[in-house]
Amino acid sequence: MSDTHAQTVSFVRDTMLPPADPPVREAGAVRWLRENLFSGPLNTVLTILGIMIVWFLVSHFWDWFAHSVWNADSLADCRRIIAETWGEGARGACWAVIRERWNQYVYGFYPAELYWRPTMAFGLLFVALAPVLFSEAPGIRRVVLVLTTVLTLALMVALGAPAAWLVFAAVVLVGAILVSERHPAWLLVFSVLYPLMGVWFLWGGSAWGPIMVLAGPVLGWIAWRLLVPVSGMVAVVAALVVPLVWWIVLAGEAARDAESIVSLSIPAVDSDRFGGFLLSITIGVSGIAMSLPLGIVLALARRSDMFLVKTLAVIFIEFIRGVPLIALLFVASLLLNYFLPPGTTFDIILRVIIMVTLFSAAYMAEVIRGGLAALPRGQYEAADALGLDYWKAQRLIVLPQALKISIPGIVSTFIGMFKDTTLVTFVGLYDPLKSMSDAVRASTSWKGIYWEPYIFVGFIFFLICFGMSRYSMYLERRLARDHR
């Protein structure tokens, strides 16, 4: 060792110390408690307050849940079983009402022999959503499709579905699994066709109606292809006018004529038979699917430089946001028929879906407008520098980034809209929360039951909304590009 080094370094260890355990305060549960629950005076007070609230809830409601009864024929029978088991004065939940009336909470007053139809429609809904929600996650898509296939077929068998429809469902579900493994984009064709299939499965009647509705865009596309060599503007107008004329004037007669030649009918179900979660999911899924594209159009219109377009978008958004949803539902239920030609029948569920969609689209437009405003101006200038026109710039550069920013707000709007489907009780429809619970309590057997239906319905709503929230978090993680 040199003299200089010897003078500057008084001691140099030539052996390693054996590893030692960390202090108790810096390891294990003690460290976690200290960092997360007792990191400071305020956190400590909040932790103690939270423990007291949990203890209050458990001490007051534990016996009610612990003394639950699942097998009983009436509320009086429940109370008798609780008294015999736990003594006079004991209290307990009577979940037997859910066991006895689950079908009403799920299907409303839908014919019992046709329960398999909405079950099949709900299963096929996941097939339609899989290529859209999990386009970049083959593993998750595979799990979703396999579970959907097993559960849908098992429930259809349990509900007594005819053999022909079981074969149909099995072919579609198993075929979707096979197609998703090799060509997942092909499933998007089923996603486009599913809305018409779902309407037919739920309401029944002739299949020629949805087929003729589908023929409208086909005829519009044919008109566009024939006229685009003549004039692009004329071709666009024809592509819009031809389907409208077909739907309004010719589609109904064509469907009736086709039905008289080849019958493709299944038993029809009126809208007043819908109820429970079948009604809520039908309105919610329809509103979600239509409010997002309409909200995007409204957001772009509100930011437009064209005075008339911007003014109309602002008037629509501010009017819808300034009116309660219940007022719009009353308009859909009572006043809309006054603006239609005499003798016109407009399905009540369709009217409610339209109003819920418009209401949600107004809020969706503001959420997406916030995402558009959050983009730096350089993104718009980059699109101009690339020579992109307005629609290409929006489709390729602006909207993908704006929608990614807006994901939390979009999903929050979806969740709020789905929960608002319970408001349809005020226009005479049987939502699962109030109207269906009142219908159950109208029976002398369950008169007086109160908390159990609300807790059950609230729990199902929580599961659905929590699933949407978790998917939102998954989507945010998948689209995160900032630190990669």
DRENDO-1510 file (C-alpha; in Angstrom, 1 decimal, always signed):
<recs>
REC; n; res; u; v; w
REC; 1; MET; +0.0; +0.0; +0.0 .
REC; 2; SER; +1.4; +3.4; -0.9 .
REC; 3; ASP; +2.3; +6.0; +1.8 .
REC; 4; THR; -0.4; +8.4; +0.5 .
REC; 5; HIS; -3.1; +5.8; +0.6 .
REC; 6; ALA; -2.0; +4.8; +4.1 .
REC; 7; GLN; -2.3; +8.4; +5.3 .
REC; 8; THR; -5.8; +9.0; +3.7 .
REC; 9; VAL; -7.4; +5.7; +4.6 .
REC; 10; SER; -7.3; +4.8; +8.2 .
REC; 11; PHE; -9.0; +1.4; +7.9 .
REC; 12; VAL; -9.9; -0.9; +5.1 .
REC; 13; ARG; -12.1; -4.0; +5.8 .
REC; 14; ASP; -10.8; -7.1; +4.0 .
REC; 15; THR; -13.7; -9.4; +4.9 .
REC; 16; MET; -17.5; -9.1; +4.3 .
REC; 17; LEU; -19.9; -8.8; +7.2 .
REC; 18; PRO; -22.6; -11.6; +7.3 .
REC; 19; PRO; -26.0; -10.4; +6.0 .
REC; 20; ALA; -28.4; -9.3; +8.8 .
REC; 21; ASP; -32.1; -9.1; +9.0 .
REC; 22; PRO; -33.7; -5.7; +8.5 .
REC; 23; PRO; -35.1; -3.9; +11.6 .
REC; 24; VAL; -38.6; -5.0; +12.6 .
REC; 25; ARG; -39.9; -1.5; +11.7 .
REC; 26; GLU; -38.6; -1.9; +8.2 .
REC; 27; ALA; -39.9; -5.3; +7.2 .
REC; 28; GLY; -43.1; -7.3; +6.9 .
REC; 29; ALA; -46.5; -6.3; +8.1 .
REC; 30; VAL; -45.2; -3.8; +10.6 .
REC; 31; ARG; -43.6; -1.8; +7.8 .
REC; 32; TRP; -46.8; -2.0; +5.6 .
REC; 33; LEU; -48.9; -0.8; +8.5 .
REC; 34; ARG; -46.6; +2.0; +9.3 .
REC; 35; GLU; -46.3; +3.2; +5.7 .
REC; 36; ASN; -50.0; +2.8; +4.7 .
REC; 37; LEU; -52.1; +3.2; +7.8 .
REC; 38; PHE; -50.0; +5.0; +10.4 .
REC; 39; SER; -47.6; +7.2; +8.4 .
REC; 40; GLY; -48.6; +10.4; +10.2 .
REC; 41; PRO; -51.0; +11.9; +12.7 .
REC; 42; LEU; -53.7; +12.6; +10.2 .
REC; 43; ASN; -53.4; +9.1; +8.6 .
REC; 44; THR; -53.5; +7.5; +12.0 .
REC; 45; VAL; -56.7; +9.4; +13.0 .
REC; 46; LEU; -58.4; +8.4; +9.7 .
REC; 47; THR; -57.3; +4.8; +10.1 .
REC; 48; ILE; -58.8; +4.7; +13.6 .
REC; 49; LEU; -62.0; +6.4; +12.3 .
REC; 50; GLY; -62.3; +3.8; +9.5 .
REC; 51; ILE; -61.8; +0.9; +11.9 .
REC; 52; MET; -64.6; +2.3; +14.1 .
REC; 53; ILE; -66.9; +2.6; +11.1 .
REC; 54; VAL; -66.2; -0.9; +10.0 .
REC; 55; TRP; -66.8; -2.2; +13.5 .
REC; 56; PHE; -70.1; -0.3; +13.8 .
REC; 57; LEU; -71.3; -1.8; +10.5 .
REC; 58; VAL; -70.2; -5.4; +11.4 .
REC; 59; SER; -71.6; -5.2; +14.9 .
REC; 60; HIS; -75.0; -4.0; +13.7 .
REC; 61; PHE; -75.5; -6.1; +10.6 .
REC; 62; TRP; -73.5; -9.3; +11.1 .
REC; 63; ASP; -76.3; -11.1; +12.8 .
REC; 64; TRP; -78.7; -10.1; +10.1 .
REC; 65; PHE; -76.5; -11.7; +7.4 .
REC; 66; ALA; -75.5; -14.6; +9.6 .
REC; 67; HIS; -79.1; -15.6; +10.2 .
REC; 68; SER; -80.0; -15.6; +6.5 .
REC; 69; VAL; -82.7; -18.0; +5.2 .
REC; 70; TRP; -82.5; -19.3; +1.7 .
REC; 71; ASN; -85.3; -21.9; +1.6 .
REC; 72; ALA; -88.7; -20.6; +2.4 .
REC; 73; ASP; -92.1; -20.2; +0.7 .
REC; 74; SER; -93.0; -16.8; +2.1 .
REC; 75; LEU; -91.8; -14.0; +4.4 .
REC; 76; ALA; -93.8; -15.4; +7.3 .
REC; 77; ASP; -92.1; -18.8; +6.8 .
REC; 78; CYS; -88.7; -17.0; +6.9 .
REC; 79; ARG; -89.5; -15.4; +10.2 .
REC; 80; ARG; -90.7; -18.6; +11.6 .
REC; 81; ILE; -87.5; -20.4; +10.6 .
REC; 82; ILE; -85.3; -17.6; +12.1 .
REC; 83; ALA; -87.3; -17.7; +15.4 .
REC; 84; GLU; -87.0; -21.5; +15.7 .
REC; 85; THR; -83.3; -21.5; +14.8 .
REC; 86; TRP; -82.0; -18.5; +16.6 .
REC; 87; GLY; -84.7; -17.8; +19.2 .
REC; 88; GLU; -87.5; -15.2; +19.6 .
REC; 89; GLY; -86.4; -11.7; +18.7 .
REC; 90; ALA; -83.7; -12.8; +16.4 .
REC; 91; ARG; -83.5; -11.1; +13.0 .
REC; 92; GLY; -82.1; -12.3; +9.7 .
REC; 93; ALA; -82.2; -11.8; +6.0 .
REC; 94; CYS; -84.7; -13.6; +3.9 .
REC; 95; TRP; -82.9; -14.4; +0.7 .
REC; 96; ALA; -85.5; -17.0; -0.2 .
REC; 97; VAL; -87.3; -14.2; -2.1 .
REC; 98; ILE; -84.4; -14.1; -4.5 .
REC; 99; ARG; -84.4; -17.9; -4.8 .
REC; 100; GLU; -88.1; -17.9; -5.5 .
REC; 101; ARG; -88.3; -14.8; -7.8 .
REC; 102; TRP; -84.9; -14.6; -9.5 .
REC; 103; ASN; -86.5; -15.1; -12.9 .
REC; 104; GLN; -88.6; -11.9; -12.5 .
REC; 105; TYR; -85.5; -9.9; -11.6 .
REC; 106; VAL; -83.6; -11.3; -14.6 .
REC; 107; TYR; -86.3; -11.7; -17.2 .
REC; 108; GLY; -89.2; -9.6; -16.0 .
REC; 109; PHE; -92.5; -11.0; -17.4 .
REC; 110; TYR; -90.8; -12.6; -20.4 .
REC; 111; PRO; -92.6; -15.9; -21.2 .
REC; 112; ALA; -90.9; -18.6; -19.1 .
REC; 113; GLU; -90.8; -21.1; -22.0 .
REC; 114; LEU; -88.8; -18.5; -24.0 .
REC; 115; TYR; -86.1; -17.7; -21.4 .
REC; 116; TRP; -83.6; -19.4; -23.6 .
REC; 117; ARG; -83.9; -16.7; -26.2 .
REC; 118; PRO; -82.6; -13.7; -24.2 .
REC; 119; THR; -80.0; -16.1; -22.7 .
REC; 120; MET; -78.8; -16.9; -26.2 .
REC; 121; ALA; -78.9; -13.3; -27.3 .
REC; 122; PHE; -76.8; -12.3; -24.2 .
REC; 123; GLY; -74.3; -15.0; -24.9 .
REC; 124; LEU; -73.9; -14.0; -28.6 .
REC; 125; LEU; -73.5; -10.4; -27.4 .
REC; 126; PHE; -70.1; -11.4; -25.9 .
REC; 127; VAL; -69.2; -13.0; -29.3 .
REC; 128; ALA; -69.9; -9.6; -30.9 .
REC; 129; LEU; -68.0; -7.7; -28.3 .
REC; 130; ALA; -64.9; -9.9; -28.1 .
REC; 131; PRO; -63.2; -8.7; -31.4 .
REC; 132; VAL; -64.0; -5.1; -30.4 .
REC; 133; LEU; -62.9; -5.1; -26.7 .
REC; 134; PHE; -60.1; -7.6; -26.9 .
REC; 135; SER; -58.7; -7.1; -30.4 .
REC; 136; GLU; -55.1; -7.0; -29.1 .
REC; 137; ALA; -55.4; -9.6; -26.4 .
REC; 138; PRO; -55.9; -13.1; -27.9 .
REC; 139; GLY; -55.5; -14.8; -24.5 .
REC; 140; ILE; -58.3; -12.8; -22.9 .
REC; 141; ARG; -60.4; -13.1; -26.0 .
REC; 142; ARG; -60.0; -16.9; -26.0 .
REC; 143; VAL; -61.0; -17.2; -22.3 .
REC; 144; VAL; -64.0; -14.9; -22.8 .
REC; 145; LEU; -65.3; -16.9; -25.8 .
REC; 146; VAL; -64.7; -20.3; -24.2 .
REC; 147; LEU; -66.5; -19.3; -20.9 .
REC; 148; THR; -69.3; -17.7; -23.0 .
REC; 149; THR; -69.8; -20.9; -25.0 .
REC; 150; VAL; -69.9; -23.2; -22.0 .
REC; 151; LEU; -72.2; -21.0; -19.9 .
REC; 152; THR; -74.5; -20.1; -22.7 .
REC; 153; LEU; -75.0; -23.7; -23.9 .
REC; 154; ALA; -75.4; -25.0; -20.3 .
REC; 155; LEU; -78.0; -22.4; -19.5 .
REC; 156; MET; -79.9; -23.0; -22.7 .
REC; 157; VAL; -80.1; -26.7; -21.9 .
REC; 158; ALA; -81.3; -25.9; -18.4 .
REC; 159; LEU; -83.9; -23.6; -19.7 .
REC; 160; GLY; -85.3; -26.1; -22.2 .
REC; 161; ALA; -84.1; -24.6; -25.5 .
REC; 162; PRO; -85.2; -26.5; -28.6 .
REC; 163; ALA; -82.6; -28.8; -30.1 .
REC; 164; ALA; -82.4; -26.8; -33.4 .
REC; 165; TRP; -81.6; -23.6; -31.6 .
REC; 166; LEU; -79.1; -25.4; -29.4 .
REC; 167; VAL; -77.3; -26.6; -32.5 .
REC; 168; PHE; -77.4; -23.0; -34.0 .
REC; 169; ALA; -76.0; -21.5; -30.8 .
REC; 170; ALA; -73.3; -24.2; -30.6 .
REC; 171; VAL; -72.3; -23.7; -34.3 .
REC; 172; VAL; -72.0; -19.9; -33.8 .
REC; 173; LEU; -70.2; -20.0; -30.5 .
REC; 174; VAL; -67.7; -22.8; -31.4 .
REC; 175; GLY; -67.2; -21.2; -34.8 .
REC; 176; ALA; -66.4; -17.9; -33.2 .
REC; 177; ILE; -63.7; -19.6; -31.1 .
REC; 178; LEU; -62.2; -21.2; -34.2 .
REC; 179; VAL; -62.3; -18.0; -36.3 .
REC; 180; SER; -60.9; -15.9; -33.5 .
REC; 181; GLU; -57.8; -18.1; -33.4 .
REC; 182; ARG; -56.9; -17.6; -37.1 .
REC; 183; HIS; -58.8; -14.6; -38.4 .
REC; 184; PRO; -60.1; -12.5; -35.4 .
REC; 185; ALA; -61.0; -9.6; -37.7 .
REC; 186; TRP; -63.6; -11.7; -39.4 .
REC; 187; LEU; -65.6; -11.7; -36.2 .
REC; 188; LEU; -66.3; -8.0; -36.9 .
REC; 189; VAL; -68.8; -9.1; -39.5 .
REC; 190; PHE; -70.8; -10.8; -36.7 .
REC; 191; SER; -70.4; -7.6; -34.6 .
REC; 192; VAL; -72.1; -5.6; -37.4 .
REC; 193; LEU; -74.9; -8.1; -37.8 .
REC; 194; TYR; -75.5; -8.7; -34.1 .
REC; 195; PRO; -77.8; -5.7; -33.4 .
REC; 196; LEU; -80.4; -6.9; -35.9 .
REC; 197; MET; -80.0; -10.5; -34.7 .
REC; 198; GLY; -80.4; -9.4; -31.1 .
REC; 199; VAL; -83.6; -7.5; -31.8 .
REC; 200; TRP; -85.0; -10.5; -33.6 .
REC; 201; PHE; -84.1; -12.9; -30.8 .
REC; 202; LEU; -85.5; -10.7; -28.1 .
REC; 203; TRP; -88.7; -9.4; -29.7 .
REC; 204; GLY; -89.3; -12.3; -32.1 .
REC; 205; GLY; -91.6; -12.1; -35.1 .
REC; 206; SER; -90.5; -12.4; -38.7 .
REC; 207; ALA; -86.8; -12.4; -39.5 .
REC; 208; TRP; -87.5; -10.7; -42.8 .
REC; 209; GLY; -87.9; -7.4; -41.0 .
REC; 210; PRO; -84.2; -7.3; -39.8 .
REC; 211; ILE; -83.2; -8.7; -43.2 .
REC; 212; MET; -84.9; -5.9; -45.0 .
REC; 213; VAL; -83.4; -3.3; -42.7 .
REC; 214; LEU; -80.0; -4.8; -43.5 .
REC; 215; ALA; -80.8; -4.5; -47.2 .
REC; 216; GLY; -81.0; -0.7; -46.9 .
REC; 217; PRO; -77.2; -0.1; -46.5 .
REC; 218; VAL; -76.6; -2.6; -49.3 .
REC; 219; LEU; -78.8; -0.7; -51.7 .
REC; 220; GLY; -77.2; +2.5; -50.6 .
REC; 221; TRP; -73.7; +1.1; -51.4 .
REC; 222; ILE; -74.9; -0.1; -54.8 .
REC; 223; ALA; -76.3; +3.3; -55.6 .
REC; 224; TRP; -73.0; +4.9; -54.5 .
REC; 225; ARG; -70.9; +2.6; -56.7 .
REC; 226; LEU; -73.1; +3.2; -59.7 .
REC; 227; LEU; -73.2; +7.0; -59.4 .
REC; 228; VAL; -69.6; +7.8; -58.1 .
REC; 229; PRO; -68.2; +7.9; -61.7 .
REC; 230; VAL; -70.9; +10.5; -62.6 .
REC; 231; SER; -70.6; +12.8; -59.5 .
REC; 232; GLY; -69.1; +12.2; -56.1 .
REC; 233; MET; -71.7; +14.5; -54.4 .
REC; 234; VAL; -74.6; +12.9; -56.2 .
REC; 235; ALA; -73.2; +9.4; -55.2 .
REC; 236; VAL; -73.1; +10.5; -51.5 .
REC; 237; VAL; -76.6; +11.9; -51.5 .
REC; 238; ALA; -77.9; +8.8; -53.2 .
REC; 239; ALA; -76.1; +6.6; -50.7 .
REC; 240; LEU; -78.0; +8.4; -47.9 .
REC; 241; VAL; -81.4; +8.8; -49.6 .
REC; 242; VAL; -81.8; +5.3; -51.1 .
REC; 243; PRO; -81.7; +3.5; -47.7 .
REC; 244; LEU; -84.1; +6.0; -46.2 .
REC; 245; VAL; -86.6; +5.6; -49.0 .
REC; 246; TRP; -86.3; +1.8; -48.8 .
REC; 247; TRP; -86.9; +1.7; -45.0 .
REC; 248; ILE; -89.8; +4.2; -45.0 .
REC; 249; VAL; -91.6; +3.1; -48.2 .
REC; 250; LEU; -90.7; -0.3; -49.3 .
REC; 251; ALA; -89.1; -2.4; -46.5 .
REC; 252; GLY; -92.3; -3.2; -44.7 .
REC; 253; GLU; -94.2; -4.4; -47.8 .
REC; 254; ALA; -91.1; -6.4; -48.9 .
REC; 255; ALA; -90.8; -8.1; -45.5 .
REC; 256; ARG; -94.5; -9.1; -45.5 .
REC; 257; ASP; -94.3; -10.4; -49.0 .
REC; 258; ALA; -91.2; -12.4; -48.2 .
REC; 259; GLU; -92.8; -13.8; -45.1 .
REC; 260; SER; -95.8; -15.0; -47.1 .
REC; 261; ILE; -93.4; -16.9; -49.4 .
REC; 262; VAL; -91.0; -18.3; -46.9 .
REC; 263; SER; -91.9; -18.0; -43.2 .
REC; 264; LEU; -89.0; -17.2; -40.9 .
REC; 265; SER; -91.0; -16.3; -37.8 .
REC; 266; ILE; -90.5; -17.1; -34.1 .
REC; 267; PRO; -93.1; -16.3; -31.4 .
REC; 268; ALA; -93.3; -12.5; -30.8 .
REC; 269; VAL; -92.9; -10.9; -27.4 .
REC; 270; ASP; -94.4; -7.5; -26.6 .
REC; 271; SER; -92.3; -4.8; -25.0 .
REC; 272; ASP; -94.5; -4.7; -21.9 .
REC; 273; ARG; -93.3; -8.2; -21.1 .
REC; 274; PHE; -89.7; -7.0; -20.8 .
REC; 275; GLY; -88.4; -6.2; -17.3 .
REC; 276; GLY; -85.7; -6.7; -14.8 .
REC; 277; PHE; -82.1; -6.8; -15.9 .
REC; 278; LEU; -83.2; -7.9; -19.3 .
REC; 279; LEU; -84.7; -4.5; -19.8 .
REC; 280; SER; -81.8; -2.6; -18.2 .
REC; 281; ILE; -79.1; -4.4; -20.2 .
REC; 282; THR; -81.1; -4.0; -23.5 .
REC; 283; ILE; -81.4; -0.2; -22.9 .
REC; 284; GLY; -77.9; +0.1; -21.5 .
REC; 285; VAL; -76.1; -1.8; -24.3 .
REC; 286; SER; -78.1; +0.0; -27.0 .
REC; 287; GLY; -77.4; +3.4; -25.5 .
REC; 288; ILE; -73.7; +2.8; -25.0 .
REC; 289; ALA; -73.3; +1.5; -28.6 .
REC; 290; MET; -75.0; +4.5; -30.1 .
REC; 291; SER; -74.1; +7.4; -27.8 .
REC; 292; LEU; -70.3; +7.0; -28.3 .
REC; 293; PRO; -70.3; +7.7; -32.1 .
REC; 294; LEU; -73.0; +10.3; -31.7 .
REC; 295; GLY; -71.0; +12.0; -29.0 .
REC; 296; ILE; -67.9; +12.0; -31.2 .
REC; 297; VAL; -69.8; +13.7; -34.0 .
REC; 298; LEU; -71.2; +16.3; -31.6 .
REC; 299; ALA; -67.8; +17.0; -30.1 .
REC; 300; LEU; -66.3; +17.6; -33.6 .
REC; 301; ALA; -69.3; +19.7; -34.5 .
REC; 302; ARG; -69.0; +21.9; -31.4 .
REC; 303; ARG; -65.3; +22.6; -32.3 .
REC; 304; SER; -66.1; +23.2; -36.0 .
REC; 305; ASP; -65.3; +26.5; -37.7 .
REC; 306; MET; -68.7; +26.4; -39.5 .
REC; 307; PHE; -71.0; +28.7; -37.7 .
REC; 308; LEU; -74.3; +26.9; -38.3 .
REC; 309; VAL; -72.9; +23.4; -37.4 .
REC; 310; LYS; -71.3; +24.7; -34.3 .
REC; 311; THR; -74.4; +26.7; -33.2 .
REC; 312; LEU; -76.7; +23.7; -33.7 .
REC; 313; ALA; -74.3; +21.4; -31.7 .
REC; 314; VAL; -74.0; +23.9; -28.8 .
REC; 315; ILE; -77.8; +24.3; -28.7 .
REC; 316; PHE; -78.4; +20.6; -28.7 .
REC; 317; ILE; -75.7; +19.8; -26.0 .
REC; 318; GLU; -76.7; +22.6; -23.7 .
REC; 319; PHE; -80.4; +21.9; -24.0 .
REC; 320; ILE; -80.0; +18.2; -23.3 .
REC; 321; ARG; -77.6; +18.8; -20.4 .
REC; 322; GLY; -80.0; +21.4; -18.9 .
REC; 323; VAL; -83.0; +19.1; -18.9 .
REC; 324; PRO; -83.4; +16.2; -16.4 .
REC; 325; LEU; -83.4; +12.7; -17.9 .
REC; 326; ILE; -86.8; +12.0; -16.4 .
REC; 327; ALA; -88.3; +14.9; -18.3 .
REC; 328; LEU; -86.9; +13.4; -21.6 .
REC; 329; LEU; -88.3; +10.0; -20.6 .
REC; 330; PHE; -91.8; +11.5; -20.1 .
REC; 331; VAL; -91.5; +13.2; -23.5 .
REC; 332; ALA; -90.6; +9.8; -25.0 .
REC; 333; SER; -93.5; +8.1; -23.2 .
REC; 334; LEU; -96.3; +10.7; -23.6 .
REC; 335; LEU; -95.6; +13.5; -26.1 .
REC; 336; LEU; -93.6; +11.8; -28.9 .
REC; 337; ASN; -96.7; +10.1; -30.3 .
REC; 338; TYR; -98.3; +13.6; -30.9 .
REC; 339; PHE; -95.7; +14.4; -33.4 .
REC; 340; LEU; -96.1; +11.2; -35.4 .
REC; 341; PRO; -98.7; +10.5; -38.1 .
REC; 342; PRO; -102.0; +9.1; -36.8 .
REC; 343; GLY; -102.0; +5.3; -36.3 .
REC; 344; THR; -98.2; +5.2; -36.1 .
REC; 345; THR; -97.0; +2.8; -33.4 .
REC; 346; PHE; -93.6; +3.5; -31.9 .
REC; 347; ASP; -92.3; +1.0; -29.4 .
REC; 348; ILE; -91.9; +2.4; -25.9 .
REC; 349; ILE; -88.6; +0.7; -25.4 .
REC; 350; LEU; -87.3; +2.1; -28.7 .
REC; 351; ARG; -88.5; +5.6; -27.6 .
REC; 352; VAL; -86.7; +5.2; -24.3 .
REC; 353; ILE; -83.5; +4.0; -26.0 .
REC; 354; ILE; -83.5; +7.1; -28.3 .
REC; 355; MET; -83.9; +9.5; -25.4 .
REC; 356; VAL; -81.3; +7.8; -23.3 .
REC; 357; THR; -78.9; +7.8; -26.2 .
REC; 358; LEU; -79.4; +11.5; -26.9 .
REC; 359; PHE; -79.0; +12.3; -23.2 .
REC; 360; SER; -75.8; +10.3; -22.9 .
REC; 361; ALA; -74.4; +11.6; -26.2 .
REC; 362; ALA; -74.6; +15.2; -24.9 .
REC; 363; TYR; -72.4; +14.3; -21.9 .
REC; 364; MET; -70.2; +12.1; -24.1 .
REC; 365; ALA; -69.6; +15.1; -26.4 .
REC; 366; GLU; -68.3; +17.2; -23.6 .
REC; 367; VAL; -66.0; +14.5; -22.3 .
REC; 368; ILE; -64.5; +13.9; -25.8 .
REC; 369; ARG; -64.3; +17.7; -26.4 .
REC; 370; GLY; -62.1; +17.8; -23.2 .
REC; 371; GLY; -59.9; +15.2; -24.8 .
REC; 372; LEU; -59.6; +17.2; -28.0 .
REC; 373; ALA; -58.8; +20.3; -26.1 .
REC; 374; ALA; -56.0; +18.5; -24.2 .
REC; 375; LEU; -54.1; +17.7; -27.3 .
REC; 376; PRO; -51.2; +20.1; -28.1 .
REC; 377; ARG; -51.6; +22.3; -31.1 .
REC; 378; GLY; -48.6; +20.7; -32.6 .
REC; 379; GLN; -50.6; +17.5; -33.4 .
REC; 380; TYR; -53.0; +19.5; -35.6 .
REC; 381; GLU; -50.0; +21.2; -37.3 .
REC; 382; ALA; -48.3; +17.9; -37.9 .
REC; 383; ALA; -51.4; +16.6; -39.6 .
REC; 384; ASP; -51.5; +19.7; -41.8 .
REC; 385; ALA; -47.8; +19.3; -42.6 .
REC; 386; LEU; -48.5; +15.8; -43.8 .
REC; 387; GLY; -51.1; +17.1; -46.2 .
REC; 388; LEU; -54.0; +15.2; -44.6 .
REC; 389; ASP; -57.5; +16.5; -45.1 .
REC; 390; TYR; -59.8; +17.1; -42.1 .
REC; 391; TRP; -61.3; +13.7; -41.9 .
REC; 392; LYS; -58.0; +11.8; -42.3 .
REC; 393; ALA; -56.4; +14.0; -39.7 .
REC; 394; GLN; -59.2; +13.3; -37.2 .
REC; 395; ARG; -59.2; +9.6; -37.9 .
REC; 396; LEU; -55.5; +8.9; -38.0 .
REC; 397; ILE; -54.0; +11.5; -35.6 .
REC; 398; VAL; -56.4; +13.5; -33.5 .
REC; 399; LEU; -59.2; +11.2; -32.4 .
REC; 400; PRO; -57.1; +8.2; -31.4 .
REC; 401; GLN; -55.1; +10.4; -28.9 .
REC; 402; ALA; -58.2; +12.3; -27.8 .
REC; 403; LEU; -60.2; +9.2; -27.1 .
REC; 404; LYS; -57.3; +7.7; -25.2 .
REC; 405; ILE; -57.2; +10.7; -23.0 .
REC; 406; SER; -61.0; +10.6; -22.5 .
REC; 407; ILE; -61.2; +6.9; -21.5 .
REC; 408; PRO; -61.9; +7.5; -17.8 .
REC; 409; GLY; -64.6; +10.1; -18.6 .
REC; 410; ILE; -66.2; +7.9; -21.3 .
REC; 411; VAL; -66.5; +4.9; -19.1 .
REC; 412; SER; -67.8; +7.0; -16.3 .
REC; 413; THR; -70.5; +8.3; -18.6 .
REC; 414; PHE; -71.3; +4.7; -19.6 .
REC; 415; ILE; -71.6; +3.6; -16.0 .
REC; 416; GLY; -73.8; +6.6; -15.1 .
REC; 417; MET; -76.1; +5.9; -18.1 .
REC; 418; PHE; -76.4; +2.2; -17.2 .
REC; 419; LYS; -77.5; +3.1; -13.7 .
REC; 420; ASP; -79.9; +5.6; -15.0 .
REC; 421; THR; -81.8; +2.9; -16.8 .
REC; 422; THR; -83.6; +2.4; -13.4 .
REC; 423; LEU; -85.5; +5.7; -14.1 .
REC; 424; VAL; -87.6; +3.9; -16.8 .
REC; 425; THR; -89.9; +2.9; -13.9 .
REC; 426; PHE; -91.4; +6.4; -14.1 .
REC; 427; VAL; -92.7; +5.7; -17.7 .
REC; 428; GLY; -94.3; +2.4; -16.9 .
REC; 429; LEU; -91.5; +0.0; -17.6 .
REC; 430; TYR; -90.4; -2.7; -15.1 .
REC; 431; ASP; -86.8; -1.8; -14.0 .
REC; 432; PRO; -85.1; -4.3; -11.7 .
REC; 433; LEU; -84.7; -1.9; -8.7 .
REC; 434; LYS; -88.2; -0.5; -8.0 .
REC; 435; SER; -90.9; -1.7; -10.3 .
REC; 436; MET; -89.8; -5.4; -10.1 .
REC; 437; SER; -89.4; -5.2; -6.4 .
REC; 438; ASP; -92.9; -3.7; -6.1 .
REC; 439; ALA; -94.3; -6.4; -8.3 .
REC; 440; VAL; -92.7; -9.0; -6.0 .
REC; 441; ARG; -94.0; -7.3; -2.9 .
REC; 442; ALA; -97.5; -7.3; -4.4 .
REC; 443; SER; -97.7; -11.0; -3.7 .
REC; 444; THR; -99.1; -11.8; -0.3 .
REC; 445; SER; -96.3; -14.3; +0.3 .
REC; 446; TRP; -93.6; -11.6; +0.1 .
REC; 447; LYS; -95.5; -8.5; +1.3 .
REC; 448; GLY; -93.2; -6.6; +3.7 .
REC; 449; ILE; -89.9; -7.7; +2.2 .
REC; 450; TYR; -87.7; -4.7; +1.8 .
REC; 451; TRP; -84.0; -4.7; +2.0 .
REC; 452; GLU; -83.2; -8.0; +0.4 .
REC; 453; PRO; -84.4; -7.1; -3.2 .
REC; 454; TYR; -82.5; -3.8; -3.1 .
REC; 455; ILE; -79.3; -5.4; -1.9 .
REC; 456; PHE; -79.5; -8.1; -4.5 .
REC; 457; VAL; -80.2; -5.7; -7.4 .
REC; 458; GLY; -77.6; -3.2; -6.1 .
REC; 459; PHE; -75.0; -6.0; -6.0 .
REC; 460; ILE; -75.7; -7.0; -9.6 .
REC; 461; PHE; -75.4; -3.4; -10.7 .
REC; 462; PHE; -72.1; -3.1; -8.8 .
REC; 463; LEU; -70.7; -6.2; -10.5 .
REC; 464; ILE; -71.6; -4.9; -14.0 .
REC; 465; CYS; -70.3; -1.4; -13.3 .
REC; 466; PHE; -67.2; -2.7; -11.6 .
REC; 467; GLY; -66.5; -4.8; -14.7 .
REC; 468; MET; -66.7; -1.8; -16.9 .
REC; 469; SER; -64.4; +0.1; -14.6 .
REC; 470; ARG; -61.8; -2.7; -14.6 .
REC; 471; TYR; -61.9; -2.9; -18.4 .
REC; 472; SER; -61.3; +0.9; -18.5 .
REC; 473; MET; -58.2; +0.4; -16.4 .
REC; 474; TYR; -57.0; -2.4; -18.6 .
REC; 475; LEU; -57.6; -0.3; -21.7 .
REC; 476; GLU; -55.6; +2.6; -20.2 .
REC; 477; ARG; -52.7; +0.3; -19.4 .
REC; 478; ARG; -52.8; -1.2; -22.9 .
REC; 479; LEU; -52.8; +2.1; -24.6 .
REC; 480; ALA; -50.2; +3.7; -22.4 .
REC; 481; ARG; -47.3; +4.8; -24.7 .
REC; 482; ASP; -45.8; +7.7; -22.8 .
REC; 483; HIS; -42.9; +5.8; -21.0 .
REC; 484; ARG; -42.2; +2.9; -23.3 .
</recs>
